[in-house]
């Protein structure tokens, strides 16, 4: 949290000096003499501008490390310090080192108050460390500020949000119905993957500066909860991967079965068409034969124009046997069995 604290303090000092017409001085000069020390303004949650005898000084609160303005609860920390030290308020200062001081207002150690609100962590080995630590422990016990989950940016809140966010993808993976389709499997898989990305980000927070000021017991608990969510998500991811393989196999089996059924239906249709064609041909042949027989049996019916035979002996003698309907010389009297063929054998 202190990576750019000194730069912020310096800028605040320059701004305050310019705005008020005060000159800048080192913190070691504060509190000397009988002139009152007054608050000019707050730079951030850990830095305050103080003025004495026309001289403005940027002071960092001793024993306290609060979040920078661009960090989680940094703006809230600055606002809280501004409420504790409003502009014009008189304070008592005990300087300890360069630009570090214990600041009292009405005998209240202001350095400890942001910690009591959970808006800062204790820095060791200072003359106010015990007081600041006691205040921080109150905040830890109450679960407020950086130690709570009310603000979405805190690590505790992110772990809680992860637990909630992980519930639905895990439940959706467990309730995937058979035959849901690849699109549905992929949709649920994408939800699990997104939750895993969030879990990785929270794990990174726990490994980084965001958790550096939290009690070891709290960090261990948050790690355990995050790992549990991650484990459930990994199991859901594996289950969905297996489900996708099974779904691919099912889809392929259905495709093969559909192709086989289509081929069978096409063959059946071809066979039926061939049967109907043969039946039609047989029917046409029978019709033609029937018409020929009927025509040959009509009174006075004779075939063959001028050619005629007295009997089958004559036909055989002429080498024309057998005679069929339509052949020259065919007649009903020669076709005794009426099958359309005359003189097929010798009587």
C-alpha positions in Angstrom: 0.0 0.0 0.0 3.0 2.3 0.5 4.5 2.1 -3.0 3.7 5.6 -3.9 2.8 7.1 -0.5 5.8 9.4 -0.3 5.0 10.8 -3.8 1.4 11.4 -2.8 2.5 13.2 0.4 4.9 15.4 -1.4 2.3 16.4 -4.0 -0.2 17.1 -1.2 2.3 19.3 0.6 3.0 21.3 -2.6 -0.7 21.7 -3.3 -1.5 22.8 0.3 1.4 25.2 0.4 0.4 26.8 -2.9 -3.3 27.0 -1.9 -2.7 28.5 1.6 0.4 30.6 0.9 2.2 28.5 3.6 5.8 27.5 3.3 6.7 23.8 3.5 8.7 22.3 6.3 9.8 18.9 7.6 7.6 17.1 10.1 10.4 17.4 12.7 9.6 21.1 13.1 5.9 20.4 14.1 4.9 20.8 17.7 7.8 23.1 18.5 6.9 26.3 20.2 3.5 27.4 21.5 1.6 27.8 18.2 -1.2 25.5 17.6 -1.0 22.7 15.0 -4.0 22.7 12.7 -5.3 20.4 10.0 -5.0 21.8 6.4 -6.5 18.7 4.7 -6.2 15.0 4.1 -4.1 13.6 1.2 -5.2 10.0 1.6 -6.0 7.5 4.3 -2.6 7.7 5.8 -1.4 11.2 5.1 -2.5 14.5 6.5 -1.4 18.1 5.8 -0.7 20.0 9.0 0.1 23.7 9.5 1.9 25.6 12.3 2.9 29.2 12.3 2.2 29.5 8.6 4.2 26.4 7.7 2.6 23.4 6.1 3.9 19.9 6.5 2.8 16.5 5.0 2.7 14.0 7.8 2.3 10.2 7.5 0.5 8.6 10.4 3.0 6.5 12.3 2.3 2.7 12.7 -0.5 2.6 10.1 -0.5 1.4 6.5 -3.7 2.3 4.8 -4.7 1.6 1.2 -3.7 4.0 -1.5 -6.4 6.0 -3.2 -6.4 3.6 -6.2 -6.6 0.5 -4.0 -9.5 -1.3 -2.4 -11.2 1.1 0.2 -8.5 3.7 -0.5 -11.1 6.4 -1.1 -13.1 5.3 1.9 -10.0 5.4 4.1 -9.2 9.0 2.9 -12.8 10.0 3.6 -12.7 8.5 7.1 -9.5 10.2 8.0 -11.0 13.5 6.7 -13.9 13.0 9.1 -11.6 12.3 12.0 -9.4 15.3 11.1 -11.5 18.0 9.5 -9.8 21.1 8.1 -9.1 23.6 10.8 -9.1 21.1 13.7 -6.3 21.5 16.2 -4.1 18.5 16.9 -1.2 17.4 19.0 1.7 15.9 17.2 4.5 13.6 18.4 7.1 13.3 15.6 9.0 10.1 15.1 11.4 10.1 12.2 11.1 11.9 8.9 7.5 12.9 8.1 6.2 10.3 10.5 4.1 11.3 13.5 1.5 10.2 16.1 -1.4 12.6 15.8 -3.8 13.2 18.6 -7.1 15.0 18.6 -8.7 15.6 22.0 -6.2 13.0 23.3 -7.5 10.4 20.9 -4.7 8.7 18.9 -5.9 9.3 15.3 -3.4 6.8 14.0 -5.4 3.9 15.5 -8.9 5.0 14.3 -8.6 4.0 10.6 -7.4 0.6 11.8 -10.4 0.3 14.1 -12.6 0.8 11.0 -10.7 -1.9 9.1 -9.2 0.8 6.8 -5.5 0.1 7.5 -3.0 -2.4 8.8 -0.5 -2.1 11.7 3.1 -1.4 11.0 5.5 -3.0 13.6 8.1 -1.4 15.8 6.8 2.0 16.3 5.8 3.9 19.5 2.1 3.5 18.7 2.2 0.0 17.3 0.4 -1.6 20.3 -2.5 0.9 20.2 -2.9 0.6 16.4 -2.7 -3.2 16.6 -5.4 -3.3 19.3 -7.6 -1.2 17.1 -7.0 -3.5 14.1 -7.8 -6.6 16.1 -11.2 -5.0 17.0 -11.8 -4.5 13.2 -10.8 -8.2 12.6 -13.2 -9.4 15.2 -16.0 -7.3 13.9 -15.3 -8.2 10.3 -15.3 -4.6 9.0 -13.5 -2.8 6.3 -10.7 -4.8 4.7 -11.5 -7.7 7.0 -15.1 -8.0 6.0 -17.2 -8.8 2.9 -19.4 -5.7 2.8 -17.2 -4.0 0.2 -17.1 -5.9 -3.1 -13.4 -5.2 -3.6 -12.1 -6.9 -0.4 -10.6 -10.4 -0.6 -13.2 -11.8 1.7 -16.0 -10.4 -0.5 -14.3 -11.8 -3.6 -14.1 -15.3 -2.0 -17.7 -15.1 -0.9 -18.7 -14.0 -4.4 -16.7 -16.8 -5.9 -18.5 -19.3 -3.8 -21.9 -18.0 -4.9 -20.8 -17.8 -8.6 -19.5 -21.3 -8.5 -22.7 -22.9 -7.3 -24.7 -22.6 -10.5 -22.1 -23.9 -13.0 -21.4 -26.9 -10.7 -25.1 -27.7 -10.3 -25.7 -27.2 -14.0 -22.9 -29.7 -14.8 -24.3 -32.2 -12.4 -27.9 -31.9 -13.8 -27.0 -32.2 -17.5 -29.6 -34.5 -19.0 -28.6 -37.4 -21.3 -28.9 -36.4 -24.9 -28.8 -32.7 -24.1 -26.8 -31.9 -27.3 -23.3 -30.6 -27.9 -24.4 -27.0 -27.8 -25.9 -27.4 -24.3 -22.8 -29.3 -23.1 -20.6 -26.5 -24.4 -22.8 -23.8 -22.9 -22.5 -25.3 -19.4 -18.8 -25.9 -20.0 -18.3 -22.2 -20.8 -19.9 -21.3 -17.5 -17.6 -23.6 -15.6 -14.6 -22.2 -17.5 -15.6 -18.6 -16.6 -15.9 -19.5 -13.0 -12.5 -21.1 -13.0 -11.0 -17.9 -14.4 -12.6 -16.0 -11.5 -11.2 -18.6 -9.1 -7.7 -18.2 -10.5 -8.0 -14.4 -10.1 -9.1 -14.7 -6.5 -6.2 -17.1 -5.8 -3.9 -14.5 -7.3 -5.3 -11.9 -5.0 -4.6 -14.2 -2.0 -1.0 -14.7 -3.2 -0.5 -10.9 -3.7 -0.5 -7.7 -1.8 -4.3 -7.6 -1.3 -3.9 -10.3 1.4 -0.6 -9.2 2.8 -2.1 -7.3 5.7 -4.7 -9.9 6.6 -4.2 -12.3 9.6 -2.6 -15.6 8.7 -5.7 -17.5 10.0 -8.0 -15.4 7.8 -5.8 -15.9 4.8 -5.6 -19.7 5.4 -9.4 -19.8 5.7 -9.9 -17.8 2.5 -7.4 -20.1 0.7 -9.2 -23.2 1.9 -12.6 -21.9 0.7 -11.2 -20.8 -2.7 -9.5 -24.2 -3.1 -12.7 -26.0 -2.3 -14.6 -24.0 -5.0 -11.8 -24.6 -7.5 -11.9 -28.3 -6.8 -15.7 -28.5 -7.3 -15.3 -26.6 -10.6 -12.5 -28.8 -11.8 -14.7 -31.9 -11.1 -17.5 -30.3 -13.0 -15.2 -29.5 -15.9 -14.0 -33.1 -16.0 -17.6 -34.4 -15.9 -18.6 -32.1 -18.8 -15.6 -33.2 -20.8 -16.7 -36.8 -20.4 -20.3 -35.9 -21.2 -19.1 -34.2 -24.4 -17.3 -37.4 -25.5 -20.4 -39.4 -24.8 -22.5 -36.9 -26.6 -20.2 -37.0 -29.6 -20.5 -40.8 -29.7 -24.2 -40.6 -29.4 -24.5 -38.1 -32.2 -22.2 -40.2 -34.4 -24.2 -43.4 -33.6 -27.5 -41.6 -34.5 -25.9 -40.4 -37.8 -24.8 -43.9 -38.7 -28.2 -45.4 -37.8 -30.0 -42.7 -39.7 -27.9 -43.4 -42.8 -28.5 -47.1 -42.5 -32.2 -46.6 -42.1 -32.2 -44.3 -45.1 -30.3 -46.8 -47.2 -32.7 -49.6 -46.1 -35.7 -47.5 -47.0 -34.3 -46.6 -50.4 -33.6 -50.3 -51.2 -37.1 -51.2 -50.1 -38.5 -48.4 -52.3 -36.5 -49.7 -55.2 -37.6 -53.3 -54.7 -41.2 -52.2 -54.5 -40.9 -50.1 -57.7 -39.3 -53.1 -59.5 -42.1 -55.4 -58.2 -44.8 -53.0 -59.3 -43.1 -52.6 -62.7 -42.9 -56.4 -63.2 -46.5 -56.8 -62.1 -47.5 -54.1 -64.6 -45.6 -55.9 -67.4 -47.1 -59.2 -66.5 -50.6 -57.7 -66.4 -50.0 -56.1 -69.9 -48.8 -59.4 -71.3 -51.8 -61.2 -69.9 -54.1 -58.5 -71.3 -52.6 -58.8 -74.8 -52.8 -62.5 -74.8 -56.4 -62.4 -73.6 -57.4 -60.0 -76.3 -55.7 -62.3 -78.9 -57.6 -65.3 -77.7 -60.8 -63.5 -77.6 -60.3 -62.2 -81.1 -59.4 -65.7 -82.4 -62.6 -67.1 -80.9 -64.9 -64.6 -82.5 -67.3 -66.1 -85.1 -65.8 -66.3 -88.5 -62.5 -65.3 -87.2 -59.5 -66.6 -89.2 -56.0 -65.4 -89.4 -53.7 -65.4 -92.3 -55.6 -63.8 -95.2 -55.7 -66.1 -98.3 -53.7 -69.0 -96.6 -55.9 -71.7 -95.1 -55.4 -75.3 -94.1 -57.9 -78.1 -94.0 -56.3 -79.7 -91.0 -53.1 -79.9 -89.0 -51.7 -82.6 -91.3 -51.8 -80.0 -94.0 -50.1 -77.5 -91.7 -47.4 -79.9 -90.9 -47.1 -80.9 -94.5 -46.6 -77.3 -95.3 -43.9 -77.0 -92.6 -45.9 -74.2 -90.8 -46.6 -76.0 -87.5 -47.2 -74.8 -85.0 -49.5 -71.9 -85.9 -50.0 -69.0 -83.4 -52.7 -66.3 -83.4 -51.9 -63.9 -86.2 -49.9 -66.5 -88.3 -51.1 -67.0 -91.9 -53.5 -69.9 -91.9 -54.3 -69.9 -88.1 -58.0 -70.7 -87.3 -60.1 -71.7 -84.4 -60.7 -75.2 -85.8 -57.0 -75.9 -85.8 -56.6 -74.6 -82.2 -58.6 -77.3 -80.4 -57.5 -76.3 -76.8 -58.0 -72.5 -77.5 -54.6 -71.5 -76.1 -53.7 -69.4 -79.1 -51.3 -72.1 -80.5 -52.6 -74.5 -83.2 -51.1 -77.8 -84.4 -48.5 -77.9 -81.7 -48.6 -81.7 -81.6 -50.0 -84.5 -83.7 -53.3 -85.9 -82.8 
